[in-house]
Amino acid sequence: MDGKKLVRMANEIAAFFAVDPARSTAIEGVATHLQRFWEPRMRRAIFAELDAGATAGMHELVVAALQTHRQKLEPAAS
């Protein structure tokens, strides 16, 4: 999976939820979307970007969602 493309996609999701005045609700919205609609290999790849420190281009809501909800988002090892 192309990490840059996934970051761009996640940023688009975050932009949608960023209008919510409650930051915690926006973070939850991003995490829920990733859990529901992203297949495990996509989530593994975006976590690889996060773990590699490639967060400079990530929307802050994406970073917060990945960090806060890692346990529910991280797919089981295959």
Protein Blocks (a to p, Z undefined) as FASTA:
>chain_A
ZZklmmmmmmmmmmmmmmpmblklmmmmmmmmmmmmmcfklmmmmmmmmmnopamlpcfk
lmmmmmmmmmmmmccdZZ
